[in-house]
Amino acid sequence: MSISTKSMPLKPQQLAFMALLLLAFIWGYNWVVMKIALRDAPAFEFAALRNVFGSLSIFLVMALRRQSLRPQVLWGSALFGLLQSGGSIGLCTWALVQGGAGKTAVLTYTMSFWTLIFAWIFLGERLRGRQWLGVGLALPGLVFLLMPFSMTSGLMSKVLAVVSGVFWAIASIVMKKLNRRQPVELLSFTAWQMAFGSLPLLLAGFLSSDPPIHWTASFISALAYNAIPASAIAWLLWLYALKNLPAGVAGLGGLIIPVVGLLAAAWQLGESPQPMEIFGMALILGALALTSLCASKSEIPEIEP
């Protein structure tokens, strides 16, 4: 009995979904950690520090491996870093100053839908089969999550979070474009994109008139979490997922992260989800299950470079 070779190479895709699952818990809980950190530090300075220490930790690993520290994709690393670690991280951290952790997480992760749109326009990616049903579940799920929040209260914070999601989606498309041109070495790329992304945040922090950082034990712990698990490790996981999955599917898979963020914010910060939010989370989890099932049955379309 012959087996088609085209249906065999699923392992990288399966590992990519495992990376997304681990990422969900790291980044999901980090919304609470960031909210706590902002009690003792201005938004831009905190975002810059997480990038600086995250990149330094990866450079250290590269040095121990005797790997070249020179950027392999200079302009690609710079563009991705300015969009992602600079633009998206800076804006969502700023949004957290006035917005709740769970609410900001959900609004930032409209990234998933922006990614689907941009991947369709710029990459020619198509969703098919049960993936369409997954999208159909995810969209109303996000609507139900947003409905309890008034659009007049804290509007600035909400706009910042949504624009952060747009920056993130554009950065995801940039990464897919880079991978089509040449394989990207993830350690080097991750370290350099965070280094480049820290530059506009350092400048914004320098130009602002915010009070200085209070180096409390809770802030140092939050910074350590953001530098290592939530930056260095998490970006490697995210870039691996982007490398092995279509950008739209990877973005849709990331929808579990704000669900974890909402639950963590409710547990630790007392941000109680409303019934509509709980229903929205159930729809999103159903969409994720369908997307994962499609991957296991070879329904993820391969895009030729």
C-alpha positions in Angstrom: 0.0 0.0 0.0 1.6 3.2 -1.1 1.6 6.4 0.9 1.7 9.8 -0.8 4.9 11.6 0.1 3.1 14.9 -0.1 1.0 14.1 3.0 3.9 12.9 5.1 6.0 15.9 6.2 3.7 17.1 9.0 6.2 17.1 11.8 7.3 20.7 11.4 3.7 21.9 11.3 2.8 19.8 14.4 5.8 21.2 16.2 4.8 24.7 15.2 1.4 24.2 16.8 3.1 23.0 20.0 5.2 26.1 19.9 2.0 28.2 19.6 0.5 26.4 22.6 3.6 27.0 24.8 3.7 30.6 23.6 0.0 31.1 24.6 0.9 30.5 28.3 4.1 32.5 28.2 2.6 35.6 26.5 -0.9 35.1 27.9 0.3 35.4 31.5 2.7 38.2 30.5 -0.2 40.7 30.2 -0.6 40.5 33.9 3.2 40.7 34.5 3.4 43.8 32.3 0.5 45.5 34.1 2.3 44.9 37.4 5.6 46.2 36.0 4.0 49.5 34.9 3.2 50.4 38.5 7.0 51.1 38.9 8.1 52.1 35.4 7.1 54.3 32.4 5.8 52.3 29.4 8.5 53.1 26.9 11.4 52.6 29.2 10.0 49.2 30.4 9.4 48.1 26.8 12.9 49.2 25.8 14.5 47.4 28.7 12.7 44.1 27.9 14.0 44.3 24.4 17.6 45.2 25.4 17.9 42.4 28.0 16.1 39.9 25.8 18.5 40.6 22.9 21.6 40.5 25.2 20.5 37.1 26.5 20.4 35.7 23.0 23.7 37.3 22.0 25.2 35.5 25.0 23.9 32.2 23.8 25.2 32.8 20.3 28.6 33.7 21.8 28.7 30.6 23.9 27.9 28.6 20.7 30.7 30.5 18.9 28.2 31.7 16.4 28.8 34.9 14.5 27.1 37.9 16.1 26.9 39.8 12.8 23.3 40.2 11.5 22.6 37.9 8.6 19.6 39.9 7.3 20.4 43.4 8.3 17.6 45.4 6.7 15.1 42.7 7.2 16.0 42.5 10.9 15.7 46.2 11.2 12.3 46.5 9.5 10.8 43.6 11.5 12.3 44.9 14.7 11.0 48.5 14.2 7.5 47.1 13.4 7.3 44.4 16.0 9.5 45.0 19.0 9.4 48.7 18.6 6.0 49.5 17.2 3.7 46.7 18.4 5.4 46.1 21.8 5.7 49.9 22.5 2.0 50.6 21.6 0.5 47.7 23.6 2.6 48.5 26.6 1.5 52.2 26.4 -2.1 50.9 26.1 -1.7 48.9 29.3 -1.0 52.1 31.3 -4.8 53.0 31.2 -6.3 49.8 29.9 -7.0 46.5 31.7 -4.6 43.6 31.0 -7.3 41.3 29.6 -9.0 43.9 27.5 -5.7 45.1 26.0 -4.7 41.6 25.3 -7.9 40.9 23.3 -7.7 44.2 21.3 -4.0 43.6 20.5 -4.8 40.2 19.2 -7.1 41.6 16.5 -3.6 41.0 14.9 -4.9 37.6 13.9 -7.6 39.0 11.6 -5.3 41.7 10.2 -2.8 38.9 9.4 -5.4 36.9 7.5 -6.2 40.0 5.4 -2.6 41.0 4.8 -1.6 37.3 4.0 -4.5 37.1 1.5 -3.4 40.4 -0.2 0.4 40.2 -0.2 1.1 36.4 0.1 -1.7 34.8 -1.8 -2.5 32.5 1.1 -6.0 30.9 1.1 -7.9 29.3 3.9 -9.9 26.3 2.8 -12.0 23.4 4.2 -12.6 23.5 7.9 -10.3 26.5 8.3 -13.1 28.7 7.0 -15.4 27.3 9.8 -12.6 28.1 12.2 -12.5 31.7 11.0 -16.3 31.8 11.2 -16.1 30.9 14.8 -13.2 33.1 15.7 -14.7 36.3 14.3 -17.9 36.4 16.4 -15.8 35.1 19.3 -13.7 38.3 19.2 -16.9 40.4 18.7 -18.4 38.9 21.9 -15.2 39.6 23.8 -15.2 43.2 22.7 -19.0 43.9 23.2 -18.9 44.3 27.0 -16.5 47.3 26.7 -17.8 50.8 26.1 -16.2 52.5 23.1 -16.3 55.9 24.8 -14.4 54.9 28.0 -10.6 54.6 27.6 -10.8 55.1 23.8 -7.1 56.1 23.5 -6.0 52.8 25.2 -8.2 50.7 22.9 -7.0 52.5 19.7 -3.4 52.0 20.8 -4.0 48.3 21.3 -5.7 47.8 17.9 -2.9 49.7 16.1 -0.4 47.5 18.0 -2.1 44.5 16.4 -1.9 46.1 12.9 1.9 46.6 13.4 2.3 43.0 14.6 0.4 41.7 11.5 2.5 43.7 9.1 5.6 42.4 10.8 4.4 38.8 10.4 4.0 39.4 6.6 7.5 40.8 6.5 8.8 37.7 8.2 7.1 35.4 5.7 8.5 37.5 2.8 12.0 37.2 4.2 11.7 33.4 4.6 10.7 33.1 0.9 13.9 34.8 -0.2 16.3 32.9 2.1 16.2 30.7 5.2 16.4 33.0 8.3 18.6 31.8 11.2 16.3 32.3 14.2 18.8 33.1 17.0 20.5 35.8 15.1 17.3 37.3 13.6 15.5 37.3 17.0 18.4 39.0 18.8 18.9 41.7 16.2 15.2 42.5 15.7 14.8 43.1 19.4 18.0 45.2 19.4 16.7 47.4 16.5 13.2 47.5 18.1 14.6 49.0 21.3 16.0 52.1 19.6 12.7 54.0 19.0 11.6 53.0 22.5 14.8 54.3 24.1 14.3 57.6 22.2 10.7 57.9 23.3 11.7 57.2 26.9 14.4 59.8 26.7 12.1 62.5 25.2 9.3 61.8 27.7 8.9 63.5 31.0 7.8 60.4 32.9 9.1 59.7 36.5 12.1 57.5 36.9 11.9 53.7 37.4 11.4 52.3 40.9 13.6 49.3 41.0 11.4 47.3 43.3 11.6 43.5 43.7 8.3 43.1 41.8 9.6 45.2 38.9 12.9 43.3 38.7 11.0 40.0 38.6 8.6 41.3 35.9 11.6 42.6 33.9 13.4 39.2 34.2 10.2 37.4 33.0 9.9 39.8 30.1 13.5 39.6 29.1 13.9 35.8 29.0 10.7 33.8 28.7 8.5 36.6 27.2 11.0 38.0 24.8 14.0 35.8 24.0 12.2 32.4 24.2 8.8 33.6 23.1 10.1 35.3 19.9 12.0 32.1 18.9 8.8 30.2 19.3 6.7 32.7 17.4 9.2 33.0 14.5 9.5 29.2 14.4 5.7 29.0 14.0 5.7 31.7 11.3 8.4 29.8 9.5 6.5 26.5 9.4 2.9 27.7 9.1 1.0 30.1 6.7 1.0 33.5 8.3 -2.8 33.6 8.5 -3.0 30.2 10.2 -0.2 31.2 12.7 -2.1 34.4 13.5 -5.3 32.6 14.0 -3.6 30.1 16.3 -2.3 33.0 18.4 -5.9 33.8 19.4 -5.5 31.5 22.4 -3.1 34.0 24.0 -5.6 36.7 24.8 -7.9 34.0 26.3 -5.1 33.1 28.7 -4.5 36.8 29.3 -8.2 37.3 30.2 -8.2 34.3 32.6 -4.9 35.4 34.2 -6.1 39.0 34.6 -9.3 37.7 36.2 -7.4 35.4 38.6 -4.6 37.8 39.7 -5.9 41.3 39.0 -9.6 40.8 39.7 -10.7 41.7 36.1 -13.9 39.6 36.0 -14.9 38.3 32.5 -18.6 38.9 31.6 -20.8 36.1 30.3 -20.4 37.3 26.7 -16.6 37.2 27.2 -16.8 33.6 28.4 -18.9 32.7 25.3 -16.4 34.5 23.1 -13.5 32.5 24.6 -15.4 29.3 23.9 -15.9 30.2 20.3 -12.2 31.1 19.9 -11.1 27.8 21.5 -13.4 26.0 19.0 -11.8 27.9 16.1 -8.3 26.9 17.4 -9.4 23.2 17.6 -10.6 23.2 14.0 -7.5 24.9 12.8 -5.3 22.4 14.5 -7.4 19.5 13.1 -6.9 21.0 9.6 -3.1 21.0 10.1 -3.1 17.3 11.2 -5.0 16.4 8.0 -2.8 18.3 5.6 -5.3 21.0 4.9 -2.8 23.8 5.4 -2.0 25.0 1.8 1.7 25.3 0.9 2.6 28.5 -0.8 5.4 28.3 -3.4 8.2 30.9 -3.1 
